Amino acid sequence: MATDRVNHTLEDAANLSSPQVVEGQEQASGSNGLNGSNINEERPRFQATSMVIEWNGESISEVRNGTGHFEPVSMTFKLDDQGNIEIPSDVSLPEWITVKDQHRKLEPPLVYIFNHEIIKNHADRTGSAKDVENLQNTFNRLKCRVEVVENPKKIDVTETIKKLENTNFDHLSALVVIILSHGGGNEIIVACDDEKYHLDNDVLDPICKIRSLRGKPKILIVQACKGGLEADAKPEEYGHYLKCYSTSEGYKAYRDSVYGSIYIQVLCKIMDQDALRKDFREIIKDVNEKTVVESIRLQHKQVPSTEGILQPFCFGDYVD
């Protein structure tokens, strides 16, 4: 549209050619159809239960009110520079309006970091605090809200996941969960009370069932060693998730006591460079390749791995 404001009056609508009628709804009694028949001259007003007006590639639907005809005399829409309808923040949209291009309204992802640094019966994970610092800096630059859970016991992990299950993510673009800990085979993570929890059963499964996260990315980033057992494949309905491991099954993940882990250092560096413009899947591919190169240079070969299916997702799409 060349103009910034568009007005549709009932008189304009009456002159529209080939209006589309929503399937599956009957017309009001005594009315003629809008498919080429003349409107009853004795009752010159709309009798259709609903109408869809095609406008600039979008569909704007009007539903009838209790009187059985269109009540508003006009509808005014303000367009932005890209030709999209601007909706003021204080306006509540009716449920029957579906706004396409939802990501323009969504906020950057929520990020949760579980930092298991001091673990009962295990050596302290010295350097993990540096990983947390690097991760906070990286995701803060992307305007994400970052929550850190320090030295969680198993019950703390469980309660935090339950809190996330009760969170409304309608206004958020994604959820990122980062786990820094010791790990074992078959998706096992060690909590700070030396109790074990399962990455899929205790973390991924619950967040994949959150209604307001359906169709949105669920990204898990895990800095931990992995044992020698293969994880079970996840059901297809758990789409839109990606598990990013610092290493592969049966191998260790390396951490420097001063600079933090190799994987998290590389992740943060590449995210800082590319997260505003590149698909996250491409970023993780680069991270995995760079981690291998860097770990060999440090004489600690480490091969990261990923699991899951994620649709294209760029953090920069949600940063003003």
C-alpha beads as a LAMMPS data file, in Angstrom:
LAMMPS data file: protein, C-alpha beads

320 atoms
319 bonds

1 atom types
1 bond types

-500.0 500.0 xlo xhi
-500.0 500.0 ylo yhi
-500.0 500.0 zlo zhi

Masses

1 110.0

Atoms # bond

1 1 1 0.000 0.000 0.000
2 1 1 1.271 3.440 -0.873
3 1 1 -0.763 5.199 1.813
4 1 1 -0.088 4.970 5.542
5 1 1 -3.746 4.660 6.458
6 1 1 -6.469 2.610 4.836
7 1 1 -10.219 2.983 5.372
8 1 1 -12.768 0.352 4.388
9 1 1 -16.413 1.518 4.670
10 1 1 -19.499 -0.588 4.170
11 1 1 -20.028 1.196 0.857
12 1 1 -16.478 0.190 -0.229
13 1 1 -17.066 -3.379 0.869
14 1 1 -20.298 -3.553 -1.107
15 1 1 -18.358 -2.811 -4.297
16 1 1 -15.657 -5.456 -3.713
17 1 1 -15.613 -8.119 -6.398
18 1 1 -15.640 -11.846 -5.590
19 1 1 -15.778 -11.676 -1.756
20 1 1 -14.871 -14.944 -0.044
21 1 1 -17.293 -16.537 2.380
22 1 1 -15.939 -18.644 5.210
23 1 1 -16.678 -22.343 4.683
24 1 1 -18.970 -24.268 6.996
25 1 1 -21.254 -21.395 8.095
26 1 1 -24.824 -20.861 6.946
27 1 1 -26.085 -17.520 5.705
28 1 1 -28.656 -15.641 7.718
29 1 1 -32.293 -16.487 6.936
30 1 1 -33.892 -14.537 4.098
31 1 1 -30.622 -13.356 2.547
32 1 1 -29.201 -13.982 -0.882
33 1 1 -25.645 -15.268 -1.348
34 1 1 -22.676 -13.051 -2.137
35 1 1 -21.525 -15.257 -5.000
36 1 1 -22.977 -13.173 -7.816
37 1 1 -26.688 -13.010 -6.853
38 1 1 -28.232 -9.619 -6.232
39 1 1 -28.667 -8.523 -2.666
40 1 1 -32.354 -8.242 -1.740
41 1 1 -33.315 -4.678 -2.610
42 1 1 -35.816 -4.478 0.259
43 1 1 -33.118 -5.250 2.805
44 1 1 -29.972 -3.508 1.493
45 1 1 -27.537 -4.707 4.121
46 1 1 -25.181 -7.659 4.627
47 1 1 -26.753 -10.882 5.812
48 1 1 -23.676 -13.165 5.580
49 1 1 -22.522 -14.642 8.853
50 1 1 -18.944 -13.721 8.044
51 1 1 -16.705 -12.253 5.369
52 1 1 -13.014 -12.489 4.531
53 1 1 -11.415 -9.549 2.752
54 1 1 -8.129 -10.305 1.001
55 1 1 -5.823 -7.324 1.489
56 1 1 -2.140 -7.069 0.571
57 1 1 -1.546 -10.791 0.988
58 1 1 -3.168 -10.939 4.423
59 1 1 -6.660 -12.048 5.415
60 1 1 -8.763 -9.817 7.622
61 1 1 -11.851 -11.598 8.942
62 1 1 -15.036 -9.915 10.158
63 1 1 -17.451 -11.959 12.244
64 1 1 -21.018 -10.915 12.686
65 1 1 -22.343 -9.481 15.919
66 1 1 -25.666 -10.268 17.499
67 1 1 -27.618 -8.146 15.011
68 1 1 -26.521 -10.273 12.068
69 1 1 -24.841 -7.515 10.070
70 1 1 -21.643 -5.492 10.084
71 1 1 -21.897 -2.756 12.673
72 1 1 -18.651 -0.703 12.285
73 1 1 -18.877 2.033 9.666
74 1 1 -15.135 1.918 9.005
75 1 1 -11.917 0.207 9.994
76 1 1 -8.644 2.137 10.086
77 1 1 -5.235 0.496 10.072
78 1 1 -1.850 2.156 10.430
79 1 1 0.973 0.583 8.439
80 1 1 4.663 0.499 9.273
81 1 1 7.448 1.030 6.737
82 1 1 7.268 -2.620 5.632
83 1 1 3.516 -2.501 5.033
84 1 1 2.602 -4.481 8.161
85 1 1 -0.264 -3.477 10.414
86 1 1 0.917 -1.652 13.531
87 1 1 -0.876 -2.772 16.703
88 1 1 -0.512 -0.477 19.739
89 1 1 0.815 -2.222 22.846
90 1 1 -2.278 -1.208 24.848
91 1 1 -4.683 -2.837 22.385
92 1 1 -5.947 -6.346 23.140
93 1 1 -6.646 -8.322 19.971
94 1 1 -9.827 -10.444 19.733
95 1 1 -9.216 -14.193 19.800
96 1 1 -10.410 -14.605 16.208
97 1 1 -7.642 -12.399 14.808
98 1 1 -4.550 -14.341 13.826
99 1 1 -1.475 -12.167 13.356
100 1 1 1.030 -13.595 10.920
101 1 1 4.726 -12.955 11.252
102 1 1 4.511 -13.468 15.018
103 1 1 8.264 -13.095 15.600
104 1 1 7.993 -9.327 15.096
105 1 1 6.164 -9.126 18.430
106 1 1 8.061 -11.781 20.379
107 1 1 10.838 -11.055 22.853
108 1 1 14.307 -12.678 22.974
109 1 1 14.530 -16.132 24.573
110 1 1 14.514 -16.803 28.293
111 1 1 17.824 -18.381 29.373
112 1 1 18.298 -20.604 32.441
113 1 1 21.791 -21.668 33.548
114 1 1 22.211 -24.552 36.013
115 1 1 25.741 -24.162 37.370
116 1 1 26.845 -27.288 39.262
117 1 1 30.232 -26.156 40.563
118 1 1 30.555 -27.628 44.053
119 1 1 29.365 -31.245 43.937
120 1 1 29.283 -33.591 46.917
121 1 1 31.836 -36.433 46.683
122 1 1 33.402 -34.885 43.555
123 1 1 36.201 -32.425 42.945
124 1 1 35.009 -28.848 42.554
125 1 1 34.398 -27.821 38.959
126 1 1 36.890 -24.951 39.078
127 1 1 36.449 -22.617 36.130
128 1 1 32.683 -23.125 35.895
129 1 1 32.096 -19.630 37.293
130 1 1 34.012 -18.266 34.293
131 1 1 31.673 -20.193 31.988
132 1 1 28.705 -18.581 33.715
133 1 1 30.250 -15.130 33.354
134 1 1 30.906 -15.675 29.638
135 1 1 27.407 -17.041 29.036
136 1 1 25.754 -14.153 30.883
137 1 1 27.707 -11.604 28.866
138 1 1 26.850 -13.303 25.570
139 1 1 23.109 -13.688 26.180
140 1 1 22.765 -10.271 27.812
141 1 1 24.132 -8.749 24.588
142 1 1 21.279 -10.540 22.804
143 1 1 18.796 -8.888 25.202
144 1 1 17.863 -12.231 26.762
145 1 1 16.698 -12.480 30.340
146 1 1 19.222 -14.741 32.069
147 1 1 18.523 -16.666 35.288
148 1 1 21.355 -18.537 37.039
149 1 1 20.689 -21.408 39.464
150 1 1 23.870 -21.820 41.496
151 1 1 24.899 -25.239 42.826
152 1 1 21.462 -26.827 42.543
153 1 1 20.559 -30.047 44.275
154 1 1 18.317 -32.464 42.387
155 1 1 15.223 -31.050 44.121
156 1 1 16.254 -27.547 43.021
157 1 1 16.471 -28.685 39.409
158 1 1 13.064 -30.376 39.660
159 1 1 11.400 -27.332 41.246
160 1 1 12.925 -24.967 38.680
161 1 1 11.646 -27.094 35.801
162 1 1 8.188 -27.129 37.420
163 1 1 8.386 -23.346 37.617
164 1 1 9.141 -23.235 33.897
165 1 1 6.190 -25.551 33.222
166 1 1 3.934 -22.935 34.823
167 1 1 5.500 -20.007 32.952
168 1 1 3.637 -18.309 30.117
169 1 1 5.929 -18.147 27.076
170 1 1 3.406 -16.513 24.745
171 1 1 5.503 -13.330 24.521
172 1 1 8.865 -15.132 24.240
173 1 1 10.523 -16.533 21.130
174 1 1 12.284 -19.547 22.703
175 1 1 13.700 -21.172 25.835
176 1 1 17.404 -21.909 26.349
177 1 1 18.505 -24.221 29.182
178 1 1 22.242 -24.529 29.892
179 1 1 23.613 -27.216 32.201
180 1 1 27.173 -27.123 33.524
181 1 1 28.044 -30.257 35.506
182 1 1 29.541 -33.741 35.577
183 1 1 27.712 -36.245 33.433
184 1 1 27.513 -39.898 32.552
185 1 1 26.082 -42.265 29.966
186 1 1 22.463 -42.360 28.876
187 1 1 21.795 -38.639 29.481
188 1 1 22.732 -38.670 33.190
189 1 1 23.613 -35.363 34.913
190 1 1 25.053 -35.130 38.447
191 1 1 23.413 -32.609 40.797
192 1 1 25.303 -30.896 43.624
193 1 1 24.005 -33.331 46.262
194 1 1 25.476 -36.161 44.143
195 1 1 21.976 -37.222 43.114
196 1 1 21.505 -38.048 39.442
197 1 1 18.875 -36.648 37.097
198 1 1 18.045 -37.506 33.517
199 1 1 18.423 -34.873 30.819
200 1 1 15.462 -36.146 28.797
201 1 1 13.064 -37.359 31.493
202 1 1 13.674 -34.546 33.988
203 1 1 14.410 -31.572 31.716
204 1 1 13.575 -31.968 28.022
205 1 1 10.312 -33.914 28.331
206 1 1 8.618 -31.432 30.705
207 1 1 9.597 -28.331 28.730
208 1 1 8.524 -29.923 25.437
209 1 1 5.034 -30.274 26.921
210 1 1 4.685 -26.582 27.813
211 1 1 1.694 -25.404 25.784
212 1 1 2.957 -21.855 25.184
213 1 1 6.264 -23.244 23.831
214 1 1 4.648 -25.370 21.130
215 1 1 6.252 -24.663 17.801
216 1 1 9.019 -22.615 19.440
217 1 1 12.675 -23.624 19.837
218 1 1 13.773 -25.422 22.989
219 1 1 17.570 -25.289 23.086
220 1 1 19.581 -27.348 25.602
221 1 1 23.317 -26.691 25.928
222 1 1 25.194 -29.220 28.054
223 1 1 28.777 -28.887 29.270
224 1 1 29.448 -32.295 30.839
225 1 1 31.189 -35.570 30.160
226 1 1 29.212 -38.400 28.599
227 1 1 29.446 -42.116 29.273
228 1 1 29.405 -44.982 26.821
229 1 1 25.671 -45.650 26.395
230 1 1 23.602 -44.335 23.506
231 1 1 20.566 -42.219 24.365
232 1 1 17.139 -43.356 23.229
233 1 1 15.679 -41.539 20.236
234 1 1 13.002 -38.997 21.047
235 1 1 9.465 -39.160 19.580
236 1 1 8.799 -37.114 16.453
237 1 1 6.261 -34.933 18.263
238 1 1 9.151 -33.456 20.263
239 1 1 10.125 -31.294 17.335
240 1 1 11.598 -27.799 17.622
241 1 1 14.287 -28.788 20.095
242 1 1 18.044 -29.104 19.878
243 1 1 20.401 -30.659 22.413
244 1 1 23.928 -29.311 22.070
245 1 1 26.537 -31.420 23.840
246 1 1 30.079 -30.346 24.575
247 1 1 31.272 -33.855 23.681
248 1 1 30.170 -37.202 22.225
249 1 1 29.063 -40.442 23.889
250 1 1 31.920 -42.100 25.714
251 1 1 34.199 -39.057 25.742
252 1 1 35.217 -36.389 28.217
253 1 1 34.631 -32.638 28.055
254 1 1 37.557 -30.441 29.078
255 1 1 37.518 -27.367 31.303
256 1 1 40.296 -24.933 32.166
257 1 1 40.368 -23.859 35.827
258 1 1 40.994 -20.208 34.852
259 1 1 39.354 -19.647 31.460
260 1 1 36.491 -22.114 31.697
261 1 1 35.557 -24.983 29.390
262 1 1 36.754 -25.153 25.783
263 1 1 33.226 -25.657 24.437
264 1 1 31.631 -22.735 26.278
265 1 1 34.514 -20.420 25.355
266 1 1 34.082 -21.259 21.668
267 1 1 30.274 -21.055 21.884
268 1 1 30.331 -17.584 23.428
269 1 1 32.948 -16.290 20.988
270 1 1 31.015 -17.418 17.904
271 1 1 27.672 -16.307 19.342
272 1 1 29.146 -12.852 19.989
273 1 1 30.289 -12.697 16.363
274 1 1 27.317 -14.196 14.531
275 1 1 24.185 -14.594 16.674
276 1 1 22.578 -11.394 15.418
277 1 1 22.656 -12.495 11.785
278 1 1 23.080 -16.285 11.491
279 1 1 20.778 -19.236 12.001
280 1 1 21.552 -20.912 15.338
281 1 1 21.928 -24.278 13.593
282 1 1 24.776 -22.860 11.532
283 1 1 26.300 -21.336 14.646
284 1 1 26.335 -24.691 16.455
285 1 1 27.893 -26.355 13.416
286 1 1 30.668 -23.750 13.527
287 1 1 31.023 -24.196 17.296
288 1 1 31.436 -27.960 16.963
289 1 1 34.075 -27.639 14.244
290 1 1 35.988 -24.926 16.088
291 1 1 35.886 -26.890 19.353
292 1 1 37.541 -29.874 17.688
293 1 1 40.307 -27.680 16.280
294 1 1 40.856 -25.845 19.556
295 1 1 40.833 -29.000 21.676
296 1 1 43.424 -30.668 19.430
297 1 1 45.578 -27.565 19.739
298 1 1 45.362 -27.947 23.513
299 1 1 46.077 -31.693 23.201
300 1 1 42.645 -32.682 24.514
301 1 1 40.613 -33.912 21.557
302 1 1 36.930 -33.209 22.108
303 1 1 34.153 -33.786 19.550
304 1 1 30.836 -32.036 20.356
305 1 1 27.540 -33.523 19.214
306 1 1 23.951 -32.435 18.653
307 1 1 20.576 -34.141 18.694
308 1 1 17.140 -32.965 17.651
309 1 1 15.306 -31.084 14.920
310 1 1 15.222 -27.310 14.998
311 1 1 13.573 -24.966 12.524
312 1 1 15.560 -21.902 11.400
313 1 1 16.089 -19.606 14.382
314 1 1 18.112 -16.402 14.608
315 1 1 18.493 -14.567 17.917
316 1 1 18.898 -11.321 15.996
317 1 1 15.272 -11.490 14.783
318 1 1 14.122 -10.630 18.311
319 1 1 16.634 -7.936 19.224
320 1 1 15.495 -4.330 18.716

Bonds

1 1 1 2
2 1 2 3
3 1 3 4
4 1 4 5
5 1 5 6
6 1 6 7
7 1 7 8
8 1 8 9
9 1 9 10
10 1 10 11
11 1 11 12
12 1 12 13
13 1 13 14
14 1 14 15
15 1 15 16
16 1 16 17
17 1 17 18
18 1 18 19
19 1 19 20
20 1 20 21
21 1 21 22
22 1 22 23
23 1 23 24
24 1 24 25
25 1 25 26
26 1 26 27
27 1 27 28
28 1 28 29
29 1 29 30
30 1 30 31
31 1 31 32
32 1 32 33
33 1 33 34
34 1 34 35
35 1 35 36
36 1 36 37
37 1 37 38
38 1 38 39
39 1 39 40
40 1 40 41
41 1 41 42
42 1 42 43
43 1 43 44
44 1 44 45
45 1 45 46
46 1 46 47
47 1 47 48
48 1 48 49
49 1 49 50
50 1 50 51
51 1 51 52
52 1 52 53
53 1 53 54
54 1 54 55
55 1 55 56
56 1 56 57
57 1 57 58
58 1 58 59
59 1 59 60
60 1 60 61
61 1 61 62
62 1 62 63
63 1 63 64
64 1 64 65
65 1 65 66
66 1 66 67
67 1 67 68
68 1 68 69
69 1 69 70
70 1 70 71
71 1 71 72
72 1 72 73
73 1 73 74
74 1 74 75
75 1 75 76
76 1 76 77
77 1 77 78
78 1 78 79
79 1 79 80
80 1 80 81
81 1 81 82
82 1 82 83
83 1 83 84
84 1 84 85
85 1 85 86
86 1 86 87
87 1 87 88
88 1 88 89
89 1 89 90
90 1 90 91
91 1 91 92
92 1 92 93
93 1 93 94
94 1 94 95
95 1 95 96
96 1 96 97
97 1 97 98
98 1 98 99
99 1 99 100
100 1 100 101
101 1 101 102
102 1 102 103
103 1 103 104
104 1 104 105
105 1 105 106
106 1 106 107
107 1 107 108
108 1 108 109
109 1 109 110
110 1 110 111
111 1 111 112
112 1 112 113
113 1 113 114
114 1 114 115
115 1 115 116
116 1 116 117
117 1 117 118
118 1 118 119
119 1 119 120
120 1 120 121
121 1 121 122
122 1 122 123
123 1 123 124
124 1 124 125
125 1 125 126
126 1 126 127
127 1 127 128
128 1 128 129
129 1 129 130
130 1 130 131
131 1 131 132
132 1 132 133
133 1 133 134
134 1 134 135
135 1 135 136
136 1 136 137
137 1 137 138
138 1 138 139
139 1 139 140
140 1 140 141
141 1 141 142
142 1 142 143
143 1 143 144
144 1 144 145
145 1 145 146
146 1 146 147
147 1 147 148
148 1 148 149
149 1 149 150
150 1 150 151
151 1 151 152
152 1 152 153
153 1 153 154
154 1 154 155
155 1 155 156
156 1 156 157
157 1 157 158
158 1 158 159
159 1 159 160
160 1 160 161
161 1 161 162
162 1 162 163
163 1 163 164
164 1 164 165
165 1 165 166
166 1 166 167
167 1 167 168
168 1 168 169
169 1 169 170
170 1 170 171
171 1 171 172
172 1 172 173
173 1 173 174
174 1 174 175
175 1 175 176
176 1 176 177
177 1 177 178
178 1 178 179
179 1 179 180
180 1 180 181
181 1 181 182
182 1 182 183
183 1 183 184
184 1 184 185
185 1 185 186
186 1 186 187
187 1 187 188
188 1 188 189
189 1 189 190
190 1 190 191
191 1 191 192
192 1 192 193
193 1 193 194
194 1 194 195
195 1 195 196
196 1 196 197
197 1 197 198
198 1 198 199
199 1 199 200
200 1 200 201
201 1 201 202
202 1 202 203
203 1 203 204
204 1 204 205
205 1 205 206
206 1 206 207
207 1 207 208
208 1 208 209
209 1 209 210
210 1 210 211
211 1 211 212
212 1 212 213
213 1 213 214
214 1 214 215
215 1 215 216
216 1 216 217
217 1 217 218
218 1 218 219
219 1 219 220
220 1 220 221
221 1 221 222
222 1 222 223
223 1 223 224
224 1 224 225
225 1 225 226
226 1 226 227
227 1 227 228
228 1 228 229
229 1 229 230
230 1 230 231
231 1 231 232
232 1 232 233
233 1 233 234
234 1 234 235
235 1 235 236
236 1 236 237
237 1 237 238
238 1 238 239
239 1 239 240
240 1 240 241
241 1 241 242
242 1 242 243
243 1 243 244
244 1 244 245
245 1 245 246
246 1 246 247
247 1 247 248
248 1 248 249
249 1 249 250
250 1 250 251
251 1 251 252
252 1 252 253
253 1 253 254
254 1 254 255
255 1 255 256
256 1 256 257
257 1 257 258
258 1 258 259
259 1 259 260
260 1 260 261
261 1 261 262
262 1 262 263
263 1 263 264
264 1 264 265
265 1 265 266
266 1 266 267
267 1 267 268
268 1 268 269
269 1 269 270
270 1 270 271
271 1 271 272
272 1 272 273
273 1 273 274
274 1 274 275
275 1 275 276
276 1 276 277
277 1 277 278
278 1 278 279
279 1 279 280
280 1 280 281
281 1 281 282
282 1 282 283
283 1 283 284
284 1 284 285
285 1 285 286
286 1 286 287
287 1 287 288
288 1 288 289
289 1 289 290
290 1 290 291
291 1 291 292
292 1 292 293
293 1 293 294
294 1 294 295
295 1 295 296
296 1 296 297
297 1 297 298
298 1 298 299
299 1 299 300
300 1 300 301
301 1 301 302
302 1 302 303
303 1 303 304
304 1 304 305
305 1 305 306
306 1 306 307
307 1 307 308
308 1 308 309
309 1 309 310
310 1 310 311
311 1 311 312
312 1 312 313
313 1 313 314
314 1 314 315
315 1 315 316
316 1 316 317
317 1 317 318
318 1 318 319
319 1 319 320
